[in-house]
Amino acid sequence: MTKKTLILIGFILIKFLLQYLLFNPHYDLHRDEYLHLDQANHLAWGFLSVPPVTSWISYIIKVLGNGVFWIKFFPALFGALTIVVVWKTIEELKGNLFALILGATCVLFSALLRLNFLLQPNSFDVLCWTTFYFVLIKYINTENVKWLFIGSFVFAIGFLNKYNIAFLLVGLFPAILLTDQRKVFAKKEFYFAITFGLLLILPHLLWQYNNGFPVFHHLKELADTQLVNVNRFDFLKEQLLFFFAALPVIAASLYALLFHKPFKKFRLFFGTIIFTLIVFIYFKAKSYYAIGLYPIYISFGSVFLADKLTTGWKKYIQPILIAVPIIFYFLFFNIISIKAPDYYIKNQSKFKELGLLRWEDGKDHSLPQDFADMLGWKELAEKVDVVYNKLPNKDQTIIVCDNYGQAGAINYYSKNKNVKAVSFNADYINWFNLDTKIQNLIRVKELDDSNDELEETSPFFETAYRADSISNSLAREYRTTIFVFSNPKIDINQRLKTEVDKKKNYR
C-alpha cells in the first residue's frame, strides 16, 4: 500500500470520526429523515417530494436495522467519497502530495461536515456534482467517448437523487459553447450518451406522468412558501461561508483557469461557475443548492498552488495553507458543531449576526431551523403511544397528522408495531390504508391555540377530547396537539377517502 493511499484512508477515517462526533444526544432525528426512512416502506420510482434514490438508501438502512448509526453512516459515506473524488481529480491534474493533502483538507474541514450529518438527498447530490465534473475532466484529457456515457450515468443517478443537478447542465452548456470543447456537440456518441441517460431516468419520468407530474406542484409550493423568502445578497454572502477557509484555494483555481497554461483546455470551468451561480441567483435558490459546485475548484486550486509554491520562501506557505482549514475548524467549532439548545439561547446575538437563526419563513428564531426540526419528535411519539394504548379497538385506529415530520416520527419511534401514522402532507397522501373500518381517530394538529379541531370534528364522533401536546418550547413543533375521537356517527372511512381524493386532485 502506497504512502498516498494510506494518507487518503486516514482522511476517510477522520471524516467518519468527525461526523459521528457531531451527533448530540440532546436532539432527535431531523423531520426530513423520518420521511425518507418511511419511503423505504413504500418503494416506488418516485415520490411527491424527491426522486427515488434516497428511498433506496433508506431501504438498505431498514435492512441493517434502522438504527441511528446507519442513518448517520450513509451521508458520512457520501462525504468521504466526495473527498476521494477530489483526491482522484487532483491526481488526474498531475498534482503532487501537497496538492492532494491540501485539497482533501479543504473539503474535509468545510460546510460538508454539517451537510453530511443528515439523511437527505443533499450529501449524495454534492457527490454527484463532483463526480460529474471529474468525469468531464477525464473526457477532456482523453477524448475517450466512454467518459460521455459514464458522465451520462452519473448525471442520471444524480437526477434520480435530486433535481438540483439539472442546474449543473444549465450552467455547463453555455460554458462549453464559449470554448473549443463545443466540438463535442458534433460527435454522434454525445447524443447516444444523452439517450442512455434518458433511458435510465425514464422509469421516473413515467412515474411522474402517471401521477400527474407532482414535481411541478412541489416546485411551485417550494417557490411560494420558501424561495420567496430567499434574499439574493444573502445567497452570495453564504457562498463565501461554505468553504471559507478554502477561499484562497478556490480563488487560485479561478485565476489558474484563466491564466495557467496547463489548465487552458479546462477553461470552460471558469464559465461554468459563473453561469451556474447566475442561474441560482435568478431563481432565488437556497444557498446550499450550490455547494456541489466548489469541491472541483478546490482540486484545480490545490494543483495550481502546489505548482507555484515549490521553491524558495514560497514553499513555507504550503503548511500554512494546509493548517488554515484546520485552524478555522477549531476556531469556529462552536458554530460548526451541533451544540445543546441552551448554547444557542445564551449566544443568540452571535448566531443571529451570522444569519444562522433565520428560517425559511424569513424570520429569526431561537435555534437554527435544522436544530428546531430535531426536537420534540420522541415526545410526540411517546404521547401518541400513551393515547393509543388506552383506546378500545386499537386495530381500528387511524392516526392523521398535519405534516410528514409528525407522521414519520410517530412511525419511527412508536413502540406499537400496528401504529401507522399518515398525513395529507407530502408522500403520506398516497399511503392511507382505509380497508379497515375506523372506530378511533387520533388527530395530530400543529400549533393549536384553541379547540377548533374539537369544534370541527367532534360532531362526527360520540367521544372527543384533547389528550396532550408537545411541551418543548424550542421545538418547531411546540404546542402540536393530540386529539382523540372515538365511535364515529358517520362513515369516517368514506369521508377520509373523499378528502384524500380531493387533495390528490388539487395536486
MILO-395943 format. One line per 10 residues: their letters; for each residue x, y negated, z of C-alpha. Coordinates in Angstrom, 2 decimals, always signed. Layout:
N
a = X Y Z ~ ...
***
This chain:
507
mtkktlilig = +0.00 +0.00 +0.00 ~ +1.47 -3.34 -1.09 ~ +2.01 -6.37 +1.12 ~ -0.67 -8.29 -0.81 ~ -3.23 -5.54 -0.27 ~ -2.52 -5.41 +3.46 ~ -2.97 -9.18 +3.74 ~ -6.26 -9.01 +1.81 ~ -7.53 -6.25 +4.12 ~ -6.56 -8.48 +7.05
filikfllqy = -8.68 -11.32 +5.68 ~ -11.63 -8.94 +5.23 ~ -11.36 -7.69 +8.81 ~ -11.11 -11.25 +10.17 ~ -14.17 -12.18 +8.12 ~ -16.27 -9.42 +9.69 ~ -14.94 -10.24 +13.16 ~ -15.83 -13.93 +12.84 ~ -19.31 -13.14 +11.51 ~ -20.12 -10.90 +14.47
llfnphydlh = -18.63 -13.41 +16.91 ~ -21.19 -15.92 +15.61 ~ -24.01 -13.79 +16.96 ~ -25.58 -15.41 +20.00 ~ -27.91 -13.35 +22.24 ~ -29.99 -16.46 +23.01 ~ -31.60 -16.08 +19.59 ~ -33.78 -13.56 +17.80 ~ -33.57 -12.89 +14.07 ~ -34.49 -15.64 +11.60
rdeylhldqa = -38.07 -15.86 +10.27 ~ -36.86 -15.12 +6.71 ~ -35.08 -11.97 +7.86 ~ -38.34 -10.49 +9.14 ~ -39.98 -10.96 +5.76 ~ -37.04 -9.42 +3.90 ~ -36.94 -6.46 +6.29 ~ -40.66 -5.86 +5.77 ~ -40.19 -5.90 +1.99 ~ -38.33 -2.60 +2.40
nhlawgflsv = -41.70 -1.06 +3.33 ~ -43.31 -2.32 +0.10 ~ -40.68 -1.85 -2.60 ~ -41.58 -3.41 -5.94 ~ -39.94 -5.10 -8.92 ~ -40.81 -8.48 -7.50 ~ -42.26 -10.45 -4.61 ~ -44.04 -13.76 -4.31 ~ -41.07 -15.38 -2.59 ~ -37.97 -13.68 -4.03
ppvtswisyi = -36.89 -11.20 -6.73 ~ -36.33 -7.56 -5.66 ~ -32.60 -7.22 -4.79 ~ -33.00 -8.32 -1.16 ~ -35.66 -5.65 -0.64 ~ -33.21 -3.01 -1.90 ~ -30.64 -4.16 +0.64 ~ -33.33 -4.13 +3.34 ~ -34.25 -0.57 +2.38 ~ -30.64 +0.51 +2.95
ikvlgngvfw = -30.76 -1.24 +6.34 ~ -34.01 +0.59 +7.10 ~ -32.41 +3.95 +6.28 ~ -29.50 +3.02 +8.57 ~ -31.90 +2.36 +11.46 ~ -32.93 -1.30 +11.03 ~ -30.56 -2.40 +13.79 ~ -29.14 -5.89 +14.19 ~ -25.63 -4.60 +13.44 ~ -26.63 -3.62 +9.90
ikffpalfga = -28.80 -6.68 +9.39 ~ -25.70 -8.81 +10.01 ~ -23.35 -6.41 +8.20 ~ -24.57 -6.94 +4.65 ~ -24.40 -10.74 +4.44 ~ -20.95 -10.48 +6.07 ~ -20.02 -7.88 +3.43 ~ -21.07 -10.23 +0.61 ~ -18.97 -12.97 +2.18 ~ -15.98 -10.64 +2.38
ltivvvwkti = -16.46 -9.63 -1.26 ~ -16.51 -13.32 -2.20 ~ -13.04 -13.60 -0.68 ~ -11.97 -10.54 -2.68 ~ -13.24 -12.07 -5.94 ~ -11.42 -15.35 -5.22 ~ -8.28 -13.31 -4.49 ~ -8.62 -11.43 -7.80 ~ -9.25 -14.69 -9.64 ~ -6.03 -16.16 -8.26
eelkgnlfal = -4.18 -13.04 -9.39 ~ -5.73 -13.41 -12.85 ~ -4.48 -17.02 -12.94 ~ -0.97 -15.76 -12.04 ~ -1.00 -17.24 -8.57 ~ +1.68 -16.21 -6.07 ~ +1.28 -15.00 -2.49 ~ +0.97 -18.54 -1.15 ~ -1.87 -19.24 -3.60 ~ -3.63 -16.03 -2.55
ilgatcvlfs = -3.39 -16.82 +1.17 ~ -4.42 -20.46 +0.65 ~ -7.47 -19.51 -1.42 ~ -8.59 -16.79 +0.99 ~ -8.12 -19.09 +3.99 ~ -10.16 -21.89 +2.40 ~ -13.04 -19.53 +1.63 ~ -12.88 -17.78 +5.00 ~ -12.99 -20.95 +7.13 ~ -15.87 -22.71 +5.39
allrlnfllq = -19.64 -23.09 +5.45 ~ -19.84 -19.48 +4.30 ~ -19.40 -18.46 +7.93 ~ -22.86 -19.85 +8.64 ~ -24.36 -18.79 +5.32 ~ -23.14 -15.21 +5.68 ~ -24.81 -14.86 +9.08 ~ -28.39 -14.43 +7.85 ~ -30.01 -11.68 +5.77 ~ -31.18 -13.95 +2.98
pnsfdvlcwt = -30.51 -13.96 -0.80 ~ -28.00 -16.81 -0.37 ~ -24.90 -14.75 +0.51 ~ -25.30 -12.46 -2.47 ~ -26.11 -15.49 -4.63 ~ -22.72 -17.08 -3.85 ~ -21.01 -13.75 -4.57 ~ -22.75 -13.52 -7.96 ~ -21.84 -17.11 -8.93 ~ -18.20 -16.49 -8.02
tfyfvlikyi = -18.10 -13.12 -9.78 ~ -19.68 -14.53 -12.95 ~ -17.07 -17.29 -13.12 ~ -14.32 -14.68 -12.54 ~ -15.68 -12.63 -15.45 ~ -15.72 -15.77 -17.61 ~ -12.05 -16.36 -16.80 ~ -11.28 -12.74 -17.72 ~ -13.05 -13.22 -21.05 ~ -11.19 -16.46 -21.82
ntenvkwlfi = -7.87 -14.78 -21.03 ~ -8.50 -11.61 -23.05 ~ -11.30 -12.45 -25.51 ~ -12.39 -8.86 -24.96 ~ -16.14 -8.71 -25.63 ~ -16.64 -6.17 -22.85 ~ -16.46 -9.10 -20.44 ~ -19.52 -10.64 -22.15 ~ -21.51 -7.56 -21.22 ~ -20.09 -7.47 -17.69
gsfvfaigfl = -20.96 -11.16 -17.31 ~ -24.48 -10.47 -18.54 ~ -24.80 -7.67 -15.98 ~ -23.57 -9.90 -13.14 ~ -25.97 -12.67 -14.15 ~ -28.90 -10.24 -14.36 ~ -28.23 -8.83 -10.89 ~ -27.82 -12.39 -9.60 ~ -31.13 -13.38 -11.19 ~ -32.84 -10.35 -9.64
nkyniafllv = -31.50 -11.61 -6.31 ~ -32.25 -15.35 -6.53 ~ -33.44 -17.54 -9.41 ~ -30.95 -20.19 -8.33 ~ -28.29 -18.64 -10.57 ~ -30.19 -19.99 -13.59 ~ -28.63 -23.38 -12.70 ~ -25.25 -21.80 -13.41 ~ -26.16 -21.29 -17.07 ~ -27.80 -24.70 -17.36
glfpailltd = -24.55 -26.33 -16.23 ~ -22.26 -23.96 -18.14 ~ -23.73 -24.16 -21.66 ~ -23.12 -27.88 -22.33 ~ -19.60 -27.49 -20.92 ~ -18.93 -24.66 -23.39 ~ -20.27 -26.75 -26.26 ~ -17.76 -29.50 -25.48 ~ -14.73 -27.18 -25.65 ~ -13.15 -24.72 -28.06
qrkvfakkef = -14.91 -21.91 -26.20 ~ -18.07 -22.73 -28.20 ~ -16.77 -20.25 -30.75 ~ -18.35 -17.56 -28.55 ~ -21.73 -18.57 -29.98 ~ -20.59 -17.24 -33.36 ~ -19.95 -13.74 -32.01 ~ -22.71 -11.16 -32.51 ~ -21.60 -9.43 -29.31 ~ -22.61 -12.55 -27.40
yfaitfglll = -26.23 -12.04 -28.43 ~ -26.05 -8.31 -27.79 ~ -24.85 -9.15 -24.27 ~ -27.76 -11.56 -23.78 ~ -30.17 -8.84 -24.94 ~ -28.55 -6.41 -22.49 ~ -29.10 -8.86 -19.62 ~ -32.72 -9.46 -20.64 ~ -33.36 -5.70 -20.62 ~ -32.01 -5.50 -17.07
ilphllwqyn = -34.39 -8.19 -15.80 ~ -37.31 -7.04 -17.98 ~ -38.99 -4.94 -15.21 ~ -39.08 -8.04 -13.02 ~ -40.42 -10.20 -15.86 ~ -43.16 -7.61 -16.45 ~ -43.97 -7.67 -12.73 ~ -44.24 -11.47 -12.91 ~ -46.54 -11.19 -15.94 ~ -48.77 -8.56 -14.33
ngfpvfhhlk = -49.07 -10.69 -11.19 ~ -49.82 -13.98 -12.94 ~ -46.25 -15.38 -12.67 ~ -46.36 -16.24 -8.96 ~ -42.84 -17.69 -9.28 ~ -44.33 -20.87 -10.74 ~ -46.72 -21.28 -7.81 ~ -43.84 -20.63 -5.40 ~ -41.62 -23.22 -7.10 ~ -44.43 -25.79 -7.14
eladtqlvnv = -45.12 -25.19 -3.45 ~ -41.39 -25.49 -2.73 ~ -41.21 -28.78 -4.62 ~ -44.33 -30.18 -2.94 ~ -43.51 -29.20 +0.64 ~ -39.70 -29.12 +0.89 ~ -37.81 -30.57 -2.08 ~ -39.94 -33.72 -1.90 ~ -38.10 -34.48 +1.36 ~ -34.63 -34.00 -0.16
nrfdflkeql = -32.54 -37.14 -0.34 ~ -30.16 -37.15 -3.32 ~ -27.49 -39.07 -1.43 ~ -27.68 -36.55 +1.42 ~ -27.28 -33.77 -1.15 ~ -23.99 -35.29 -2.34 ~ -22.80 -36.00 +1.20 ~ -23.43 -32.43 +2.28 ~ -21.47 -31.06 -0.68 ~ -18.38 -32.51 +0.99
lfffaalpvi = -19.09 -30.64 +4.22 ~ -19.39 -27.10 +2.87 ~ -15.68 -26.73 +2.11 ~ -14.49 -29.85 +3.91 ~ -11.05 -28.50 +4.84 ~ -10.57 -27.28 +1.27 ~ -11.36 -30.64 -0.37 ~ -7.67 -31.28 -1.27 ~ -7.59 -27.87 -2.98 ~ -10.85 -28.48 -4.86
aaslyallfh = -9.69 -31.97 -5.88 ~ -6.42 -30.47 -7.10 ~ -8.37 -27.98 -9.20 ~ -10.32 -30.75 -10.96 ~ -7.09 -32.62 -11.71 ~ -5.43 -29.42 -12.93 ~ -8.33 -28.52 -15.22 ~ -7.83 -31.85 -16.98 ~ -4.04 -32.22 -16.99 ~ -2.32 -28.91 -16.08
kpfkkfrlff = -1.24 -27.37 -19.38 ~ -1.62 -23.69 -18.32 ~ -5.28 -24.43 -17.47 ~ -6.08 -26.10 -20.80 ~ -8.15 -23.14 -22.02 ~ -10.22 -23.28 -18.80 ~ -11.15 -26.93 -19.26 ~ -14.82 -26.04 -19.60 ~ -14.83 -25.51 -15.82 ~ -14.36 -29.25 -15.33
gtiiftlivf = -17.52 -29.96 -17.29 ~ -19.34 -27.08 -15.60 ~ -19.15 -28.52 -12.10 ~ -20.20 -31.97 -13.33 ~ -23.17 -30.76 -15.36 ~ -24.34 -28.31 -12.69 ~ -24.28 -30.93 -9.94 ~ -26.17 -33.36 -12.18 ~ -28.89 -30.76 -12.73 ~ -29.11 -30.02 -9.00
iyfkaksyya = -29.37 -33.73 -8.22 ~ -32.02 -34.29 -10.89 ~ -34.24 -31.55 -9.49 ~ -33.61 -32.69 -5.88 ~ -32.31 -29.26 -4.94 ~ -31.41 -28.32 -1.39 ~ -27.73 -28.93 -0.76 ~ -26.82 -25.30 -0.07 ~ -28.08 -24.22 -3.51 ~ -24.74 -25.47 -4.91
iglypiyisf = -22.41 -23.58 -2.55 ~ -21.74 -20.89 -5.16 ~ -20.04 -23.48 -7.36 ~ -16.98 -24.06 -5.22 ~ -15.09 -20.80 -4.49 ~ -13.86 -20.52 -8.07 ~ -12.44 -24.05 -7.93 ~ -10.56 -23.11 -4.78 ~ -8.90 -20.44 -6.94 ~ -7.80 -22.98 -9.57
gsvfladklt = -6.63 -25.46 -6.95 ~ -4.65 -22.86 -5.00 ~ -2.78 -21.71 -8.10 ~ -2.03 -25.28 -9.18 ~ -0.75 -26.33 -5.75 ~ +1.36 -23.17 -5.49 ~ +2.93 -24.07 -8.83 ~ +3.68 -27.67 -7.82 ~ +4.77 -27.20 -4.20 ~ +7.71 -24.86 -4.71
tgwkkyiqpi = +10.86 -26.95 -4.40 ~ +12.45 -29.45 -2.05 ~ +10.39 -31.13 +0.63 ~ +7.16 -30.19 -1.18 ~ +7.39 -26.56 -0.06 ~ +6.85 -27.71 +3.53 ~ +3.35 -28.82 +2.53 ~ +2.41 -25.17 +1.90 ~ +1.96 -24.11 +5.55 ~ +0.15 -27.38 +6.25
liavpiifyf = -2.44 -26.65 +3.54 ~ -2.99 -23.17 +4.96 ~ -3.20 -24.48 +8.52 ~ -5.74 -27.24 +7.77 ~ -8.81 -24.97 +7.31 ~ -7.89 -23.02 +10.45 ~ -7.37 -26.20 +12.50 ~ -10.63 -27.67 +11.25 ~ -12.42 -24.45 +12.16 ~ -11.29 -24.70 +15.78
lffniisika = -11.79 -28.47 +15.95 ~ -15.35 -28.14 +14.72 ~ -16.01 -24.75 +16.27 ~ -18.86 -26.12 +18.37 ~ -20.57 -27.38 +15.22 ~ -19.90 -24.34 +13.04 ~ -20.71 -21.73 +15.68 ~ -24.17 -20.85 +16.91 ~ -24.43 -22.26 +20.42 ~ -27.12 -21.78 +23.07
pdyyiknqsk = -30.12 -24.15 +22.68 ~ -29.11 -26.21 +25.72 ~ -25.88 -27.22 +24.00 ~ -27.75 -28.91 +21.15 ~ -30.02 -30.70 +23.59 ~ -27.06 -32.11 +25.52 ~ -25.21 -33.17 +22.34 ~ -28.21 -34.23 +20.30 ~ -26.80 -37.57 +19.11 ~ -23.71 -35.91 +17.59
fkelgllrwe = -25.73 -33.36 +15.64 ~ -28.24 -35.99 +14.58 ~ -25.46 -38.15 +13.10 ~ -24.31 -35.18 +11.02 ~ -27.85 -34.62 +9.76 ~ -27.95 -31.13 +11.28 ~ -31.20 -31.75 +13.15 ~ -33.16 -32.74 +10.05 ~ -35.71 -30.15 +8.99 ~ -37.46 -29.51 +5.70
dgkdhslpqd = -40.18 -31.97 +6.75 ~ -37.58 -34.75 +6.59 ~ -37.72 -35.38 +10.37 ~ -35.16 -34.87 +13.14 ~ -35.89 -32.27 +15.84 ~ -34.25 -30.93 +18.99 ~ -32.49 -28.00 +17.28 ~ -31.24 -27.30 +13.76 ~ -34.13 -25.76 +11.84 ~ -32.48 -22.36 +11.34
fadmlgwkel = -31.97 -22.04 +15.10 ~ -35.52 -23.09 +15.96 ~ -36.55 -20.43 +13.45 ~ -34.75 -17.82 +15.58 ~ -36.69 -18.43 +18.80 ~ -39.99 -17.14 +20.16 ~ -40.36 -14.06 +17.98 ~ -39.74 -11.37 +20.59 ~ -42.02 -13.26 +22.96 ~ -44.76 -13.26 +20.32
aekvdvvynk = -44.42 -9.55 +19.58 ~ -44.39 -8.62 +23.28 ~ -47.54 -10.66 +23.95 ~ -49.31 -9.17 +20.95 ~ -48.40 -5.70 +22.23 ~ -49.92 -6.50 +25.63 ~ -53.14 -7.65 +23.97 ~ -53.20 -4.68 +21.58 ~ -52.75 -2.13 +24.38 ~ -55.82 -3.46 +26.22
lpnkdqtiiv = -58.15 -3.09 +23.25 ~ -60.59 -0.23 +22.75 ~ -60.48 +1.43 +19.31 ~ -56.86 +0.36 +18.77 ~ -56.67 +2.20 +15.44 ~ -59.40 -0.10 +14.12 ~ -57.46 -3.30 +14.80 ~ -56.07 -5.78 +12.29 ~ -53.55 -8.49 +13.15 ~ -53.78 -11.56 +10.91
cdnygqagai = -51.08 -14.22 +11.22 ~ -50.69 -17.72 +9.84 ~ -47.23 -17.17 +8.34 ~ -44.82 -14.47 +7.24 ~ -42.44 -15.04 +10.15 ~ -45.13 -14.17 +12.69 ~ -46.26 -11.07 +10.79 ~ -42.72 -9.85 +10.14 ~ -41.57 -10.41 +13.72 ~ -44.54 -8.51 +15.14
nyysknknvk = -43.91 -5.62 +12.76 ~ -40.20 -5.58 +13.61 ~ -40.35 -5.87 +17.41 ~ -43.65 -4.18 +18.25 ~ -43.39 -1.03 +20.38 ~ -46.62 +0.26 +18.86 ~ -45.99 +2.21 +15.65 ~ -49.55 +1.58 +14.47 ~ -49.22 -2.20 +14.61 ~ -49.03 -3.67 +11.10
avsfnadyin = -49.49 -7.42 +11.08 ~ -50.41 -9.22 +7.86 ~ -50.88 -12.79 +6.72 ~ -52.41 -14.79 +3.89 ~ -48.93 -16.30 +3.55 ~ -46.18 -15.13 +1.16 ~ -45.98 -11.44 +0.22 ~ -48.26 -10.29 +3.03 ~ -51.27 -11.31 +0.96 ~ -50.59 -8.12 -1.06
wfnldtkiqn = -50.16 -5.90 +1.97 ~ -53.60 -5.95 +3.56 ~ -54.94 -2.46 +4.34 ~ -58.72 -2.70 +4.59 ~ -59.51 +1.01 +4.22 ~ -60.29 +1.47 +7.94 ~ -63.39 -0.21 +9.40 ~ -62.25 -3.12 +11.57 ~ -63.51 -3.40 +15.15 ~ -60.85 -5.77 +16.52
lirvkeldds = -59.18 -8.82 +15.04 ~ -56.04 -10.26 +16.65 ~ -55.55 -13.71 +15.18 ~ -52.12 -15.39 +15.48 ~ -52.51 -19.10 +14.78 ~ -49.88 -21.85 +14.53 ~ -49.76 -24.83 +16.92 ~ -53.33 -24.56 +18.10 ~ -54.23 -27.72 +20.05 ~ -57.89 -26.84 +20.56
ndeleetspf = -60.34 -23.99 +20.43 ~ -61.10 -24.49 +16.73 ~ -60.28 -20.87 +15.96 ~ -62.70 -19.72 +18.63 ~ -65.39 -22.05 +17.28 ~ -64.87 -20.90 +13.71 ~ -64.52 -17.16 +14.23 ~ -66.33 -16.24 +17.47 ~ -69.84 -16.40 +15.86 ~ -68.90 -13.29 +13.85
fetayradsi = -67.96 -11.21 +16.94 ~ -69.57 -10.25 +20.19 ~ -66.35 -10.84 +22.16 ~ -63.87 -13.67 +21.63 ~ -61.14 -15.19 +23.77 ~ -57.77 -16.93 +23.75 ~ -55.22 -14.39 +25.02 ~ -51.81 -16.08 +25.13 ~ -49.34 -18.34 +23.31 ~ -45.61 -18.86 +22.74
snslareyrt = -44.21 -20.84 +25.63 ~ -40.67 -21.60 +24.34 ~ -40.83 -25.33 +23.61 ~ -37.69 -25.20 +21.42 ~ -39.12 -22.58 +19.09 ~ -40.54 -23.73 +15.79 ~ -43.49 -21.50 +16.71 ~ -44.06 -23.26 +20.04 ~ -47.73 -23.04 +21.10 ~ -48.54 -20.47 +18.43
tifvfsnpki = -51.65 -18.89 +19.93 ~ -53.03 -15.35 +20.07 ~ -56.81 -14.98 +19.80 ~ -58.76 -11.75 +20.18 ~ -62.10 -10.94 +18.56 ~ -63.94 -7.64 +19.05 ~ -67.15 -5.89 +17.96 ~ -67.98 -7.69 +14.70 ~ -71.53 -8.76 +13.87 ~ -70.76 -8.74 +10.13
dinqrlktev = -68.70 -6.66 +7.72 ~ -65.23 -8.04 +8.54 ~ -63.56 -5.77 +6.00 ~ -65.58 -7.31 +3.18 ~ -65.07 -10.84 +4.48 ~ -61.28 -10.35 +4.64 ~ -61.27 -8.76 +1.18 ~ -63.12 -11.78 -0.20 ~ -60.63 -14.11 +1.48 ~ -57.67 -12.14 +0.12
dkkknyr = -59.10 -12.20 -3.41 ~ -59.74 -15.93 -3.11 ~ -56.15 -16.58 -2.05 ~ -54.79 -14.42 -4.85 ~ -56.95 -16.16 -7.46 ~ -55.84 -19.55 -6.18 ~ -52.24 -18.45 -6.54
***
